Amino acid sequence: MFAILEDPLLLATAFVVITLVCLLLGKKHAESMWGTAGAIYGGYILTSSLSVFLADDVWQCVVISLGCSVLYLILIGCFVQAGIGLFKLQGSSEGAMVFVVIMYPFGAITSNGVRGTVGDQ
């Protein structure tokens, strides 16, 4: 278990597999696919943030995790879009925006912890 947490690429790969399994087994609606992908991404961000504490070189882990996060977003975005086309799902185009809205608080929380608050300056 801790071996997965220590390797950011392995952690991202595990969450991509978890996301794909959940997308294949979950509801076949466009909005629910985007929502599921966003919620799992939130779990990935939290887990990735915790893995920084186990790293020997913190900044290297942060940079690699950031790169893996961007790669995760690109892959899952493509997979969800392909799944919607493959299953010929109908839905509004707002599902992708749900993905962004679910992702945003996790990015704001983690970046706020790095920068500090406005009152600290």
C-alpha positions as CSV (number, residue, x, y, z in Angstrom):
1,M,0.0,0.0,0.0
2,F,2.7,2.5,0.9
3,A,4.7,1.6,-2.2
4,I,1.9,3.1,-4.3
5,L,1.9,6.2,-2.2
6,E,5.7,6.7,-2.6
7,D,5.6,6.6,-6.4
8,P,3.6,9.4,-7.9
9,L,3.4,7.8,-11.4
10,L,2.2,4.5,-9.9
11,L,-0.4,6.4,-7.8
12,A,-1.7,8.2,-10.9
13,T,-1.8,4.9,-12.8
14,A,-3.8,3.3,-10.0
15,F,-6.3,6.1,-10.0
16,V,-6.7,6.0,-13.8
17,V,-7.5,2.3,-13.5
18,I,-10.0,3.0,-10.6
19,T,-11.6,5.7,-12.7
20,L,-11.9,3.6,-15.8
21,V,-13.5,0.7,-13.8
22,C,-15.9,3.1,-12.1
23,L,-16.9,4.6,-15.4
24,L,-17.5,1.2,-17.0
25,L,-19.5,-0.1,-14.1
26,G,-21.3,3.2,-13.2
27,K,-24.4,4.9,-14.6
28,K,-24.3,5.4,-18.3
29,H,-25.2,9.1,-18.3
30,A,-22.9,11.8,-19.6
31,E,-23.2,14.0,-16.5
32,S,-22.7,11.1,-14.1
33,M,-19.6,10.0,-16.0
34,W,-18.1,13.5,-15.6
35,G,-19.1,13.7,-12.0
36,T,-17.6,10.4,-11.2
37,A,-14.4,11.3,-12.9
38,G,-14.3,14.6,-10.9
39,A,-14.9,13.0,-7.6
40,I,-12.2,10.4,-8.1
41,Y,-9.8,13.1,-9.2
42,G,-10.5,14.8,-5.9
43,G,-9.6,11.6,-4.1
44,Y,-6.4,11.4,-6.2
45,I,-5.4,15.0,-5.3
46,L,-6.0,14.3,-1.6
47,T,-4.0,11.0,-1.8
48,S,-1.3,12.7,-3.8
49,S,-1.0,15.5,-1.2
50,L,-0.6,12.9,1.6
51,S,2.1,11.1,-0.4
52,V,4.3,14.2,-0.2
53,F,4.8,13.5,3.5
54,L,6.3,10.1,2.7
55,A,8.7,11.5,0.0
56,D,12.4,11.9,0.6
57,D,12.7,14.9,-1.7
58,V,9.5,16.9,-1.3
59,W,9.9,19.3,-4.2
60,Q,10.7,16.5,-6.6
61,C,7.6,14.7,-5.5
62,V,5.5,17.8,-5.8
63,V,6.7,18.5,-9.4
64,I,6.2,14.9,-10.4
65,S,2.8,14.8,-8.8
66,L,1.8,18.0,-10.6
67,G,2.8,16.5,-13.9
68,C,1.0,13.3,-13.2
69,S,-2.1,15.3,-12.3
70,V,-2.1,17.1,-15.6
71,L,-1.5,13.8,-17.4
72,Y,-4.4,12.2,-15.4
73,L,-6.7,15.1,-16.4
74,I,-5.9,14.8,-20.1
75,L,-6.3,11.0,-20.1
76,I,-9.5,10.9,-18.1
77,G,-11.0,13.8,-20.2
78,C,-10.3,11.9,-23.4
79,F,-11.6,8.6,-21.9
80,V,-14.8,10.2,-20.7
81,Q,-15.4,11.9,-24.0
82,A,-14.7,8.7,-25.9
83,G,-17.0,6.8,-23.6
84,I,-19.8,9.3,-24.2
85,G,-19.3,8.9,-27.9
86,L,-18.9,5.1,-27.7
87,F,-22.1,4.6,-25.7
88,K,-23.9,7.3,-27.7
89,L,-25.0,9.0,-24.5
90,Q,-27.3,12.0,-24.6
91,G,-26.8,14.8,-22.2
92,S,-26.1,18.5,-22.0
93,S,-22.6,19.8,-22.5
94,E,-22.6,21.0,-18.9
95,G,-21.2,17.6,-17.7
96,A,-17.7,18.7,-18.5
97,M,-18.2,21.9,-16.5
98,V,-19.2,19.7,-13.5
99,F,-15.8,18.0,-13.9
100,V,-14.1,21.4,-13.7
101,V,-16.3,22.6,-10.7
102,I,-15.5,19.4,-8.8
103,M,-11.8,19.7,-9.5
104,Y,-11.5,23.4,-8.6
105,P,-11.9,23.2,-4.8
106,F,-9.2,20.6,-4.4
107,G,-6.8,22.7,-6.4
108,A,-7.7,25.8,-4.3
109,I,-7.3,23.9,-1.0
110,T,-3.9,22.5,-1.9
111,S,-2.5,25.7,-3.4
112,N,-3.8,27.8,-0.4
113,G,-1.9,25.5,1.9
114,V,1.3,26.2,-0.1
115,R,0.9,30.0,-0.4
116,G,-0.7,30.7,3.0
117,T,-3.6,33.0,3.6
118,V,-3.8,36.7,2.8
119,G,-3.7,37.6,6.5
120,D,-0.3,35.9,6.9
121,Q,1.4,38.6,4.8
